[in-house]
């Protein structure tokens, strides 16, 4: 019996000692851990060539150990041959430890001159005319927090600024779609204010971000793909621009010749009419896309 009691006491003592050692070890490990330095910027921005006088970037600094300033570095990627530029300090924002009492908002604005300053790609500077940039190239902005205690903290959060054309954006889609022969009263009909996106396809074209719906708003149209809108802006940036619709998945998708498919710069609105199948009385759609905001 005494042996059992002794063994039990020994076990209890061992557990207590182990817990004590673990706690002391944990305390020693965490005592010198440095925290803070996090910043949260806008993740991605579309730089619309010819239509972006400035770029606004949201930047929040969560409450925590004091940040004296945030250094913003810039690097450019030429995507055609995956060549990166040098990295340059583009901007420094003074935070002055305002984040010690509450979250600090340090939004900032830059322009094209800021984005190309000091940048060299393959030994050459970026062009002074932004319209000469290739669609799909990217600037990456990285952030270094300079702490009040002298530390420098590299942030994993970055801002990607993608070179896009002026038409890549978010829109509200309204119109009418026809499924006939025989006429389908459910799939045919009008639709209103469906959130829609046009993604950059090339310097002068955009592509629907997904396949068109039938009028029920949920059934995708089979036999077609996302439509490509090619814009002719040769008459100038403020004149109405003819639009040609094509479909890589279905070459039968064509402009309705009786309709003036176009883009109106004054209202940032697309008006298009297309048909496919056996003709305009068989499969057709008339779309109006009204600009609603950035992509």
SEKETOR-234552 format. One record per residue (C-alpha): residue in one letter; residue number from 1; x, y, z. Coordinates in steps of 0.001 Angstrom, whole numbers, plus 524288, in hexadecimal, padded with zeros to 5 digits. Layout:
N
rec type: A seq: NUM u: X v: Y w: Z
...
//
This chain:
295
rec type: X seq: 1 u: 80000 v: 80000 w: 80000
rec type: X seq: 2 u: 80B14 v: 80952 w: 80399
rec type: X seq: 3 u: 81191 v: 80631 w: 7F6A7
rec type: X seq: 4 u: 80538 v: 809DB w: 7EF3F
rec type: X seq: 5 u: 803C8 v: 816C2 w: 7F6B5
rec type: X seq: 6 u: 8121C v: 819F7 w: 7F457
rec type: X seq: 7 u: 810C4 v: 81738 w: 7E5CC
rec type: X seq: 8 u: 804A9 v: 81FCE w: 7E4CF
rec type: X seq: 9 u: 80B73 v: 82B1A w: 7EBF0
rec type: X seq: 10 u: 81740 v: 829A0 w: 7E319
rec type: X seq: 11 u: 80E9F v: 82A61 w: 7D6FE
rec type: X seq: 12 u: 807A0 v: 8369F w: 7DBDC
rec type: X seq: 13 u: 81495 v: 83D23 w: 7DF12
rec type: X seq: 14 u: 819E2 v: 839F7 w: 7D180
rec type: X seq: 15 u: 80DDC v: 83FEE w: 7CACF
rec type: X seq: 16 u: 80EEA v: 84C55 w: 7D30B
rec type: X seq: 17 u: 81D5A v: 84DB9 w: 7CFEB
rec type: X seq: 18 u: 81B09 v: 84B97 w: 7C166
rec type: X seq: 19 u: 8100C v: 855A7 w: 7C0FC
rec type: X seq: 20 u: 81890 v: 85F5E w: 7C825
rec type: X seq: 21 u: 823E5 v: 85D3A w: 7BEE3
rec type: X seq: 22 u: 81AF3 v: 85E4C w: 7B305
rec type: X seq: 23 u: 81523 v: 86B12 w: 7B7F3
rec type: X seq: 24 u: 8228D v: 870C6 w: 7BADF
rec type: X seq: 25 u: 82763 v: 86C98 w: 7AD76
rec type: X seq: 26 u: 81B69 v: 8727B w: 7A6D5
rec type: X seq: 27 u: 81CF6 v: 87F25 w: 7AE67
rec type: X seq: 28 u: 82B3F v: 87FEB w: 7AA76
rec type: X seq: 29 u: 827D5 v: 87D45 w: 79C51
rec type: X seq: 30 u: 81D29 v: 887AB w: 79B67
rec type: X seq: 31 u: 82399 v: 8920E w: 7A39D
rec type: X seq: 32 u: 82C24 v: 896EB w: 79868
rec type: X seq: 33 u: 822B2 v: 894AB w: 78D0A
rec type: X seq: 34 u: 820C2 v: 8A124 w: 78531
rec type: X seq: 35 u: 8136C v: 8A39F w: 77F54
rec type: X seq: 36 u: 80CF0 v: 8AE0F w: 77706
rec type: X seq: 37 u: 81006 v: 8B46A w: 76A18
rec type: X seq: 38 u: 80451 v: 8AF3C w: 76299
rec type: X seq: 39 u: 7FE2B v: 8B7D5 w: 7582C
rec type: X seq: 40 u: 7F273 v: 8B45F w: 74FAA
rec type: X seq: 41 u: 7F244 v: 8BA8D w: 74210
rec type: X seq: 42 u: 7E935 v: 8B932 w: 73666
rec type: X seq: 43 u: 7EC8B v: 8AC05 w: 7305A
rec type: X seq: 44 u: 7EA7F v: 8AE9C w: 721E7
rec type: X seq: 45 u: 7E791 v: 8B9F4 w: 718D2
rec type: X seq: 46 u: 7E52B v: 8BA8C w: 70A35
rec type: X seq: 47 u: 7ECFD v: 8C560 w: 703BC
rec type: X seq: 48 u: 7E483 v: 8C942 w: 6F831
rec type: X seq: 49 u: 7ED2C v: 8CEB7 w: 6ED7D
rec type: X seq: 50 u: 7E8C5 v: 8DC2F w: 6E964
rec type: X seq: 51 u: 7DE98 v: 8DCD5 w: 6F419
rec type: X seq: 52 u: 7E61E v: 8DCF0 w: 700F8
rec type: X seq: 53 u: 7EAD0 v: 8EA8F w: 704A3
rec type: X seq: 54 u: 7EDF1 v: 8E59F w: 7123E
rec type: X seq: 55 u: 7EDA0 v: 8D942 w: 71A6B
rec type: X seq: 56 u: 7E7D3 v: 8D95E w: 7281A
rec type: X seq: 57 u: 7ECDD v: 8CEED w: 73158
rec type: X seq: 58 u: 7E66F v: 8CC1A w: 73E71
rec type: X seq: 59 u: 7F024 v: 8C943 w: 74953
rec type: X seq: 60 u: 7EC33 v: 8C5F6 w: 75738
rec type: X seq: 61 u: 7F563 v: 8C433 w: 762AE
rec type: X seq: 62 u: 7EF6D v: 8BBA1 w: 76D58
rec type: X seq: 63 u: 7F090 v: 8BFA2 w: 77B8E
rec type: X seq: 64 u: 7FD21 v: 8BAA2 w: 78178
rec type: X seq: 65 u: 80B5D v: 8BE11 w: 7841C
rec type: X seq: 66 u: 80EC4 v: 8CB66 w: 77EB3
rec type: X seq: 67 u: 8124C v: 8CCB6 w: 77061
rec type: X seq: 68 u: 81A30 v: 8D8D4 w: 76D45
rec type: X seq: 69 u: 818EF v: 8D7E8 w: 75E87
rec type: X seq: 70 u: 815AD v: 8CEB3 w: 75359
rec type: X seq: 71 u: 81ED6 v: 8CDB3 w: 747C0
rec type: X seq: 72 u: 8185F v: 8C9ED w: 73AE1
rec type: X seq: 73 u: 820E9 v: 8C321 w: 730C3
rec type: X seq: 74 u: 81D9C v: 8C146 w: 72270
rec type: X seq: 75 u: 8215A v: 8B6A4 w: 718A5
rec type: X seq: 76 u: 81C77 v: 8B451 w: 70AC8
rec type: X seq: 77 u: 81A61 v: 8A75A w: 703D1
rec type: X seq: 78 u: 81B4B v: 8A6A5 w: 6F4FD
rec type: X seq: 79 u: 812E5 v: 89AB3 w: 6F351
rec type: X seq: 80 u: 81639 v: 89782 w: 6E51D
rec type: X seq: 81 u: 8239B v: 89259 w: 6E8F8
rec type: X seq: 82 u: 82226 v: 89240 w: 6F7DF
rec type: X seq: 83 u: 82C55 v: 89CC2 w: 6FA13
rec type: X seq: 84 u: 82BC5 v: 8A430 w: 706E6
rec type: X seq: 85 u: 83074 v: 8B212 w: 708B2
rec type: X seq: 86 u: 838E5 v: 8B746 w: 71386
rec type: X seq: 87 u: 83201 v: 8BA63 w: 72055
rec type: X seq: 88 u: 83108 v: 8C8B8 w: 7241B
rec type: X seq: 89 u: 82C2A v: 8D01A w: 72FF1
rec type: X seq: 90 u: 8203C v: 8D709 w: 72A7D
rec type: X seq: 91 u: 81A63 v: 8DD8B w: 7366C
rec type: X seq: 92 u: 81B81 v: 8DEC5 w: 74532
rec type: X seq: 93 u: 80F93 v: 8E101 w: 74D9F
rec type: X seq: 94 u: 81134 v: 8E6BE w: 75B3C
rec type: X seq: 95 u: 808C2 v: 8DF9E w: 76521
rec type: X seq: 96 u: 80F35 v: 8E5A8 w: 7714D
rec type: X seq: 97 u: 80A5C v: 8DA68 w: 779D5
rec type: X seq: 98 u: 7FC29 v: 8DE89 w: 7780D
rec type: X seq: 99 u: 7F8A7 v: 8D018 w: 77819
rec type: X seq: 100 u: 7FC15 v: 8CE47 w: 78677
rec type: X seq: 101 u: 7EECE v: 8D35B w: 78AEB
rec type: X seq: 102 u: 7E630 v: 8CF1D w: 77F95
rec type: X seq: 103 u: 7E698 v: 8CA12 w: 771AF
rec type: X seq: 104 u: 7EC9D v: 8D451 w: 768CD
rec type: X seq: 105 u: 7E824 v: 8D738 w: 75AE6
rec type: X seq: 106 u: 7F34C v: 8DB16 w: 751EC
rec type: X seq: 107 u: 7ED2E v: 8DAEE w: 74455
rec type: X seq: 108 u: 7F58A v: 8E0A2 w: 73988
rec type: X seq: 109 u: 7F4CE v: 8E4A1 w: 72B35
rec type: X seq: 110 u: 7FEE6 v: 8E29E w: 72081
rec type: X seq: 111 u: 7FF5A v: 8E519 w: 711E0
rec type: X seq: 112 u: 80641 v: 8DFC6 w: 705F0
rec type: X seq: 113 u: 81239 v: 8E83C w: 70848
rec type: X seq: 114 u: 81384 v: 8E22F w: 715D3
rec type: X seq: 115 u: 81228 v: 8D466 w: 71067
rec type: X seq: 116 u: 81CFA v: 8D5CE w: 7064A
rec type: X seq: 117 u: 82685 v: 8DE20 w: 70E31
rec type: X seq: 118 u: 833B0 v: 8D740 w: 70F34
rec type: X seq: 119 u: 82E83 v: 8CA9F w: 7093A
rec type: X seq: 120 u: 83720 v: 8C39E w: 6FF63
rec type: X seq: 121 u: 83321 v: 8B718 w: 6F85A
rec type: X seq: 122 u: 83DCC v: 8AFF8 w: 6F115
rec type: X seq: 123 u: 84613 v: 8BC2E w: 6F1B9
rec type: X seq: 124 u: 83BA3 v: 8C53C w: 6EC29
rec type: X seq: 125 u: 83255 v: 8CEAD w: 6F2FC
rec type: X seq: 126 u: 823AC v: 8CD5D w: 6F1AA
rec type: X seq: 127 u: 81DAE v: 8D5F9 w: 6E6F7
rec type: X seq: 128 u: 818F1 v: 8E399 w: 6EA5C
rec type: X seq: 129 u: 80C9B v: 8E092 w: 6E270
rec type: X seq: 130 u: 804CD v: 8D6C7 w: 6EA69
rec type: X seq: 131 u: 7FD5D v: 8D238 w: 6DE5F
rec type: X seq: 132 u: 809D3 v: 8CB6D w: 6D9D9
rec type: X seq: 133 u: 80990 v: 8C20B w: 6E571
rec type: X seq: 134 u: 805FB v: 8B3E4 w: 6E244
rec type: X seq: 135 u: 7F8FE v: 8AF30 w: 6E77E
rec type: X seq: 136 u: 7FAF8 v: 8A56D w: 6F28B
rec type: X seq: 137 u: 80767 v: 8AB15 w: 6F85B
rec type: X seq: 138 u: 80742 v: 8ADA2 w: 706FA
rec type: X seq: 139 u: 80CCF v: 8B6A4 w: 7113E
rec type: X seq: 140 u: 80E51 v: 8B0A7 w: 71EC7
rec type: X seq: 141 u: 80ED4 v: 8B9B1 w: 72A81
rec type: X seq: 142 u: 814E2 v: 8B428 w: 736E0
rec type: X seq: 143 u: 814B1 v: 8B9FD w: 74473
rec type: X seq: 144 u: 81F0E v: 8BB3F w: 74F11
rec type: X seq: 145 u: 81AE5 v: 8C040 w: 75C6F
rec type: X seq: 146 u: 824F6 v: 8C827 w: 763EC
rec type: X seq: 147 u: 821E0 v: 8C5D1 w: 77248
rec type: X seq: 148 u: 82337 v: 8CF7C w: 77D6A
rec type: X seq: 149 u: 82CBA v: 8C613 w: 783DD
rec type: X seq: 150 u: 835A5 v: 8C686 w: 777F3
rec type: X seq: 151 u: 831B2 v: 8B9AA w: 77192
rec type: X seq: 152 u: 82E55 v: 8B85F w: 7631B
rec type: X seq: 153 u: 82336 v: 8AEF4 w: 76025
rec type: X seq: 154 u: 820DF v: 8A993 w: 7526F
rec type: X seq: 155 u: 8126D v: 8A79D w: 74FC3
rec type: X seq: 156 u: 80D20 v: 89C13 w: 7481C
rec type: X seq: 157 u: 80184 v: 8A456 w: 7439F
rec type: X seq: 158 u: 803D9 v: 8AA9D w: 73653
rec type: X seq: 159 u: 7FC9E v: 8B2D3 w: 72C44
rec type: X seq: 160 u: 7FC07 v: 8ADF5 w: 71E36
rec type: X seq: 161 u: 7F960 v: 8B83B w: 713C5
rec type: X seq: 162 u: 7F636 v: 8B196 w: 706D5
rec type: X seq: 163 u: 7F752 v: 8B887 w: 6F9DA
rec type: X seq: 164 u: 7E9B5 v: 8B7AD w: 6F404
rec type: X seq: 165 u: 7E1FC v: 8BE86 w: 6E98E
rec type: X seq: 166 u: 7D816 v: 8C93C w: 6EC53
rec type: X seq: 167 u: 7CC32 v: 8C06D w: 6EAA8
rec type: X seq: 168 u: 7CFB4 v: 8B5CE w: 6F485
rec type: X seq: 169 u: 7C691 v: 8B876 w: 6FFF5
rec type: X seq: 170 u: 7BA2A v: 8B490 w: 7071B
rec type: X seq: 171 u: 7AD1E v: 8B6FA w: 7007A
rec type: X seq: 172 u: 79E99 v: 8B507 w: 7026A
rec type: X seq: 173 u: 7991C v: 8AC58 w: 6F7B1
rec type: X seq: 174 u: 78B4B v: 8AE08 w: 6F27F
rec type: X seq: 175 u: 784D6 v: 8A9B0 w: 6E5DC
rec type: X seq: 176 u: 77CFC v: 89F48 w: 6DF14
rec type: X seq: 177 u: 78066 v: 89172 w: 6DAD6
rec type: X seq: 178 u: 77905 v: 888C3 w: 6D14C
rec type: X seq: 179 u: 77806 v: 879F3 w: 6D091
rec type: X seq: 180 u: 76EA0 v: 87657 w: 6C5D7
rec type: X seq: 181 u: 76AC6 v: 86B90 w: 6BC6B
rec type: X seq: 182 u: 76349 v: 8684E w: 6C471
rec type: X seq: 183 u: 76204 v: 8746C w: 6CCE1
rec type: X seq: 184 u: 765DC v: 87212 w: 6DB1B
rec type: X seq: 185 u: 75E46 v: 87B39 w: 6E431
rec type: X seq: 186 u: 7670C v: 87853 w: 6EFDF
rec type: X seq: 187 u: 7745E v: 879BC w: 6E996
rec type: X seq: 188 u: 77045 v: 884EF w: 6E0AF
rec type: X seq: 189 u: 76D8C v: 8927A w: 6E5E7
rec type: X seq: 190 u: 77364 v: 89E85 w: 6EC52
rec type: X seq: 191 u: 77D7C v: 89F6E w: 6F73B
rec type: X seq: 192 u: 7812E v: 8AB2D w: 6FF4D
rec type: X seq: 193 u: 78D07 v: 8B004 w: 706E1
rec type: X seq: 194 u: 794CA v: 8A373 w: 707D6
rec type: X seq: 195 u: 7A25F v: 8A632 w: 70D79
rec type: X seq: 196 u: 7ABFD v: 8A341 w: 70287
rec type: X seq: 197 u: 7BA7C v: 8A4B7 w: 6FFC1
rec type: X seq: 198 u: 7C256 v: 8A720 w: 6F377
rec type: X seq: 199 u: 7D06F v: 8A278 w: 6F487
rec type: X seq: 200 u: 7DBD2 v: 8A71D w: 6EC4D
rec type: X seq: 201 u: 7DDC5 v: 89E7B w: 6E063
rec type: X seq: 202 u: 7E719 v: 8A6FD w: 6D880
rec type: X seq: 203 u: 7EA63 v: 8B560 w: 6D6BC
rec type: X seq: 204 u: 7DD8E v: 8B7C8 w: 6CF93
rec type: X seq: 205 u: 7D4B5 v: 8ACF4 w: 6D46F
rec type: X seq: 206 u: 7CE11 v: 8A7CB w: 6E096
rec type: X seq: 207 u: 7C7BF v: 89AC0 w: 6E399
rec type: X seq: 208 u: 7BBA9 v: 8970F w: 6EB57
rec type: X seq: 209 u: 7C04B v: 8912A w: 6F82B
rec type: X seq: 210 u: 7B6FA v: 885BE w: 6F642
rec type: X seq: 211 u: 7AD42 v: 88039 w: 6EC99
rec type: X seq: 212 u: 7A081 v: 88779 w: 6EA71
rec type: X seq: 213 u: 79426 v: 8833C w: 6F19F
rec type: X seq: 214 u: 786B8 v: 880A6 w: 6EC57
rec type: X seq: 215 u: 77BE9 v: 8898B w: 6F137
rec type: X seq: 216 u: 779AA v: 881AD w: 6FDA2
rec type: X seq: 217 u: 7868E v: 8874B w: 7028D
rec type: X seq: 218 u: 78C38 v: 87A2E w: 7069B
rec type: X seq: 219 u: 78CC7 v: 87125 w: 6FADC
rec type: X seq: 220 u: 79909 v: 872DF w: 6F2C5
rec type: X seq: 221 u: 797B0 v: 872CD w: 6E40A
rec type: X seq: 222 u: 79DB4 v: 8664A w: 6DEC8
rec type: X seq: 223 u: 7A543 v: 865D8 w: 6D21C
rec type: X seq: 224 u: 7ABAD v: 87321 w: 6D3C2
rec type: X seq: 225 u: 7B70F v: 878AE w: 6DB7A
rec type: X seq: 226 u: 7BA0C v: 885D0 w: 6E1BD
rec type: X seq: 227 u: 7B846 v: 89061 w: 6D78E
rec type: X seq: 228 u: 7C397 v: 898E7 w: 6D34B
rec type: X seq: 229 u: 7C0B2 v: 8A73C w: 6D092
rec type: X seq: 230 u: 7CA8B v: 8ADD2 w: 6C78B
rec type: X seq: 231 u: 7C9D7 v: 8BC93 w: 6C7E0
rec type: X seq: 232 u: 7CD7C v: 8C5C5 w: 6BCC9
rec type: X seq: 233 u: 7D1ED v: 8D28C w: 6C303
rec type: X seq: 234 u: 7D823 v: 8D81E w: 6B6AB
rec type: X seq: 235 u: 7CE98 v: 8E39B w: 6B680
rec type: X seq: 236 u: 7D418 v: 8E88E w: 6C35D
rec type: X seq: 237 u: 7D2A6 v: 8E60C w: 6D1F9
rec type: X seq: 238 u: 7C5CB v: 8ED78 w: 6D346
rec type: X seq: 239 u: 7BEC0 v: 8E8FD w: 6C704
rec type: X seq: 240 u: 7B568 v: 8DD61 w: 6C68A
rec type: X seq: 241 u: 7BD4F v: 8D105 w: 6C3FF
rec type: X seq: 242 u: 7B862 v: 8C5E3 w: 6BB5C
rec type: X seq: 243 u: 7B8C8 v: 8B88F w: 6C208
rec type: X seq: 244 u: 7BA89 v: 8AB5D w: 6BB87
rec type: X seq: 245 u: 7B659 v: 89F59 w: 6C324
rec type: X seq: 246 u: 7BCF3 v: 89230 w: 6C138
rec type: X seq: 247 u: 7BCE2 v: 88535 w: 6C862
rec type: X seq: 248 u: 7C8CB v: 87C50 w: 6C853
rec type: X seq: 249 u: 7C030 v: 870A6 w: 6CBD8
rec type: X seq: 250 u: 7B5DC v: 87349 w: 6C178
rec type: X seq: 251 u: 7B982 v: 87A97 w: 6B502
rec type: X seq: 252 u: 7AAFD v: 87B8D w: 6B19B
rec type: X seq: 253 u: 7A961 v: 88668 w: 6BBC7
rec type: X seq: 254 u: 7A8CB v: 89308 w: 6B3D9
rec type: X seq: 255 u: 7A46E v: 8A124 w: 6B4AE
rec type: X seq: 256 u: 7966B v: 8A3AD w: 6B097
rec type: X seq: 257 u: 7987E v: 8AC20 w: 6A471
rec type: X seq: 258 u: 78BF1 v: 8B3C1 w: 6A6D4
rec type: X seq: 259 u: 790BE v: 8B8A1 w: 6B421
rec type: X seq: 260 u: 79B35 v: 8C2C1 w: 6B730
rec type: X seq: 261 u: 7A3C9 v: 8BB42 w: 6C0BC
rec type: X seq: 262 u: 7AC70 v: 8C55F w: 6C731
rec type: X seq: 263 u: 7B2EF v: 8CAEA w: 6D347
rec type: X seq: 264 u: 7AEF2 v: 8D887 w: 6D7E2
rec type: X seq: 265 u: 7BA5A v: 8DEDA w: 6DF32
rec type: X seq: 266 u: 7B1E5 v: 8E9CC w: 6E4C5
rec type: X seq: 267 u: 7A9E7 v: 8E00B w: 6ECB4
rec type: X seq: 268 u: 7B3A5 v: 8D4AA w: 6ECF7
rec type: X seq: 269 u: 7A91D v: 8CBE3 w: 6E74B
rec type: X seq: 270 u: 7A98F v: 8C09A w: 6DD95
rec type: X seq: 271 u: 79E0C v: 8BDFA w: 6D480
rec type: X seq: 272 u: 79F0E v: 8B12A w: 6CD01
rec type: X seq: 273 u: 7962E v: 8A816 w: 6C579
rec type: X seq: 274 u: 79A50 v: 89A79 w: 6C100
rec type: X seq: 275 u: 7948B v: 88E0C w: 6BB84
rec type: X seq: 276 u: 798DC v: 88002 w: 6B97C
rec type: X seq: 277 u: 792AA v: 87315 w: 6B5C0
rec type: X seq: 278 u: 78A59 v: 87428 w: 6A983
rec type: X seq: 279 u: 78892 v: 882E8 w: 6AA4F
rec type: X seq: 280 u: 78365 v: 88EB6 w: 6B1F8
rec type: X seq: 281 u: 775F6 v: 88880 w: 6B394
rec type: X seq: 282 u: 77BAD v: 87C17 w: 6B955
rec type: X seq: 283 u: 7862F v: 87FB1 w: 6C345
rec type: X seq: 284 u: 788FD v: 88DE6 w: 6C66B
rec type: X seq: 285 u: 78C26 v: 89787 w: 6D124
rec type: X seq: 286 u: 78C0A v: 8A640 w: 6D2A8
rec type: X seq: 287 u: 794C1 v: 8AAD8 w: 6DDD3
rec type: X seq: 288 u: 796AF v: 8B7ED w: 6E469
rec type: X seq: 289 u: 7A237 v: 8B898 w: 6EDBD
rec type: X seq: 290 u: 7A2C4 v: 8C4AC w: 6F652
rec type: X seq: 291 u: 7AF75 v: 8C787 w: 6FD7E
rec type: X seq: 292 u: 7AE27 v: 8C586 w: 70C2D
rec type: X seq: 293 u: 7BC30 v: 8C634 w: 71121
rec type: X seq: 294 u: 7C9EA v: 8C0B6 w: 7102C
rec type: X seq: 295 u: 7CBDA v: 8B26F w: 70CF1
//
